[in-house]
Amino acid sequence: MSSIVTSIAADEPTEVTAASASQRTKVGFVSLGCPKNLVDSEVMMGMLAQAGAELTSRAEEADVIVVNTCSFIESAQQESVNTILEMVQHKNAGRARKLVVAGCLVERFRDQIRKNIPEVDAVVGTGELENILAAAGVAENRSSSPFKILQSRPEGDLRAAQGRFARDNWDGAIADLPNYLYDEATPRVLSTPGYAAYIKIAEGCDHPCSFCIIPQLRGKFRSRRFESVVAEAERLARSGVREITLIGQDTTCYGEDFGLKDGLALLLEKLASITELRWIRFLYAYPNKITSRLLGTIAANEKICSYIDVPLQHASPAVLKRMKRGGGAEIFLRSIEKMRRAIPDVTVRSSFIVGFPGETDKEFNELCDFVRAAEFDWMGAFGYSDEKGAGAYAIDGKISGREIERRRKHLMQIQRTISKQKKRVLIGKEFDLLLEGSSEESDLLLEGRTAMHAPEIDGKVFVNDAPDALQPVAGEFYRCKITEAHDYDLIAKIL
């Protein structure tokens, strides 16, 4: 079951019309997929709130329901379709008069959605977010667009000249690609807890990975202006946000499209100077873009979490070549060693695709051996999903779903053993803990994260002990000591 976005907090007050609450259109959002999609949902909610709509977390109260979909792999597509059908039931049985489908699924299956699910009243693609007002039937009360629409970049196609982008590298590429960017002036309503927020620093992707259709859904890579990101971070910090996570399809390419060298490192340095912020992290680093300057910046700034998420996808050079990525186990191990040498106690996360077309037993064993040698702090493994429009769709040697799942489980079992060993080493050590409130596991436990834990994707820290006089508050930082360790999660007491 999917749920309507339930935590809604404005990063700063948004203007609303003078209409009474009873006259205002109530809109509920279901946001699926990655944090990048969540930011799109927050932007759409911001525009609706500014135009006078009322946001609700209860589907049965909504006049308009918006489903922001994911279409990255087959399972995500199915979840999106199931959620749309679930919201159709709310529309048929309740007060909702409109159902809007937004996001990546629209970019791929716009016509099929309208044809096969007639209860859908409007669709909004990833590059059409400002159309959410018309789709929801909410009148706009501003004259200017909330987006920077990039019909042409003043810098020209710098990355194309550098050979970094060529649309003919994309199998099944489409002609009309999204080209918007939100900026610091775009209305936005946070759906994350008030102490944490994502900032999307770039949109789109130029990498021609043969397993991926994201460039076709999100357009070519384009960075937000340096000053725009800083201004948004400063505003969020003033509103009470203490942890910022920078996101993009490839954050390590930030600034390349307007000639900025080591743009991510420069941005991190600037954000670390914002007094109110406590933690800053970034997600989704490309392997060959982790520079010495970036590593040095992380190591030199206490506010920048010593955390690197680098999805390597595989370790066999042959498989990586078919993926159009390059690299291999030896190169990656040297890179990881460099990270650990440059940043004391760095947390390294990666993810891998198993069952890529033609993956032999030998190639899979290369991946398993690499994971054992790398000893990642966190790791995810995903079964290959055959996506029409991706380059790998035409590659022979498809592997059965049953075998893919067997390999995925085997790889994760290797990682489980590694994780258990690495977590046990933490017993007795002290860390700063961001408390997130009562645990979903038990009302008798509190729950939080250390700098080693990115929001949503890593294990948890459960708190079962605290000083009697302390009244723990969600969103505050406390010093804690690890007392127990499990496969992925930790138990701690607040000091």
KAJO-V932750 format. One line per field, one symbol per residue. phi: phi as a letter, one per 40 degrees, with the letter a starting at -180 (. if undefined). A space follows every 50 residues. Layout:
phi=???
//
This chain:
phi=.cbcdbbbaccadbcbccccdcccccbbbbbbgcdccccdcccccccccc chcbcbcbdccccbbbbccbbcbdcccccccccdcccccccccbcdbbbb bbgcccccbdccccccbccccabbccbbdcccccccgbccbacbccbccc cacccgcdccccgcaacccccgcbcbbdacacbcccdabcbcdccbacbc cabgabccdccbbddccbgccacccdccccccccccccchcbbbbcbica cccdgdcbgccfccccccdcccccdccbbbabbgccdcbccccccccccc bcccccabbbccgabcdccccccgbggidcccccccccdcccbdfccbba abbbgcdgccdcccccccccccccfccbabbbcdbcbchcccdcccgcbc cccdcccccccccccdcccdcccccccgcbacbccbhccccaccbcbabb ccbcdgbbcbbcbbaaddccbdbcgcbbcbbcbabbdbbbbabcc
//
